[in-house]
């Protein structure tokens, strides 16, 4: 597989870790959440790579099959490793909603290349809205690396209580960052006094803190 849409930010050499950022189902690699996080990582001297899944690169709206999405993440990992000269265990995988979920599924695979430094899951789609029994957690027990879950407190894809309950299945350490009154896209209620820009900046800081604090100790 050849990925045609890629955006690399940060130092070209000398970093000891790097971050892969995958987009959500209805967006692309230029989604505001991803670009804000990538900018903050670059300021912290941490390289990142954003990419478009094949369906988005081809101008289609419907996501590819899971196998194609996972293959794209693996190819993006190889490209990030090539550009940074870092091994897979120095990479943090993650992204928005579907993209983060696919990255977590790749990280849960048993092969050596999937033993990554950490996971950053921005708006993890725990279940479809209104269908709380259709959980997307079958791979959670195979995740042994540190994971950061960033989620809005009004997220219809999973409440804070649901997320905290289900993430107990993970074998690695789990951190949470809550966007107060935020929905699945992190948009806060007007009554909160928060702006989308302020929320995204706060999310980006949380991601940088997590990524720079990750270690390979198990």
Buried (B, 14 or more C-beta within 10 A) or exposed (E): EEBEBBBBBBEEEEBEBBBBBBBBBEBBBEBBBBBBBBBBBBEBEBBBBBBBBBBBBEEEEEBBEEEBBBBBBBBBBBBBBEBBEBEBBBBBBBBBBBBBBBBBBBBBBEEEBBBBBBBBBBBBBBBBEEEEEEBBBEBBEBBBBBBBBBBBBBBEBBBBEBBBEBBEBBEEBBBBBBBBBBBBBBBBEEEBEBEBEEBBBBBBBBBBBBBBEBEEEE
